[in-house]
Amino acid sequence: MFKHILFAAACLFVAFAKESPGPKLIDETSRWSECKDANQSIYDFQVETLQGEFTDLSQYKGQVLLVINVATFCAYTQQYVDFNPLIEKNIENGAKFSIVAFPCNQFYLQEPAENHELMDGITKVRPGNGWKPHRNLHIYGKVEVNGVDHHPLYEYLKLIKMVDHDSASIQLPGVMEKSFNLSLNNSWKKMHKLPKPSYYHSCYTRLIKKIIS
C-alpha cells in the first residue's frame, strides 16, 4: 500500500512539473538552424559602454557601421591605427561612417583587462604612442562572441545571412574565428562579411568603398 502511495505521489509531481509555468526549454538541436526574424536588425540591440552604462545601437541608424571584435594583445592590434584614416576617408567621400569595437578575451586570453582599464592599454601599450580613437570609433565594454554566454548582438551576427566577401573562409556556422573579425552594415540594412584581418588595410579599404558606393 505504501509503495502505491509513493508511486501516485511521484506521478502527481511529474504531472505538476509538466504543467507548471516557467520559461520554455530551448531545443539545442534546432536552435542554430532557425533563422532570425527578418525584421530584426543590428539597431535592435543594447551594448555596454566602458563606463558600465547601456546604450542602443539605434543611434547608428542611417550610417554605414563597421562592427569588429578586438583584443589589445592580438597580433592584429596595430590595425587600430588604420581605423582613424579609414573613418576620415569615408567621411570625406560623403558617407556617414562609424566603427564599433567590442573587446573580447575568448581568443587566447588576449584581452585580460577590465573595462575601466582598456583605454589605458590601447593608448599607452598597444598600439600605444598616444594613439587616440577617432570620434566615430566607439570602443564598448567586453563581450563574449562565442559559446552559451555570447552577446545577443553576436548571436545575431552569426545567424543572419551576410554578403560574404571572404572567399577563403571556412568559418563554422555560428562561430567567430578570431579577434578583428569585421562585419559591415550599410545604411540600407544589408550586412557584409569582410575578409580576414590578415588582409592589408588598402585591400579592405577599397572593398568598403565599393560596397557603400
Phi, psi and omega in degrees: 000315181299320179297319180296321179295316179299316180298317180296319179296320179297319179296319179297319180297316179297316180298318180295319181297322181292326186265348184291146181291161180157172181294143180289133179293142180276130175277099184295341181287336182244354187306313187277352178267351181277138179279148175287159177305126183298338181273352180282147178220174180298338183284355183273001188253152172255146178227158181265137176278172177293342179268002177087009176264163181248141182221154182269140174286355177297343177297344182262007179303139180085000180251160165275126188237122176261120182254130184214137172265136190232166175206130187300324185256023175279154179297338183265009184301331180297348176293345174307320184290344176278338189292317181299311176298326178298316178296312182299319181298316181290325176294318178299328180276006174094007181267143168274107193230130176223157174240132173244127185244137182237105177299142182215136182257013186279343183257099178060025176055043186268005174224071186280346187292155170281164184305317183288348180262347191298314184295326176297318179296321182286317185280334186249341185242292181223117000287343174071203180056032177076013180302137178234141179288145174300155180299339178260011174252109185249117180262119184260183181290163182297144177223166166258139184251349178228164175084183186293338181260015180298149180294143179306328178299317182283332171299316179297312183298327182279340185260335181284158178275123179251159168283114189267117178258010181249085185293340181268004186289137171235031183299136178289146178302134177073021182225133170272137188278320188195180174288159179064037164285135183246133173231134183247126176250112180276173191291350176252028166070022174260132182265141179235132174266121183269165181300166180303154183296349178287348177294148179293150180307317183296330181291310183281341173296316178294322180294316178298318178300319180294319183295318188267355180278000000 
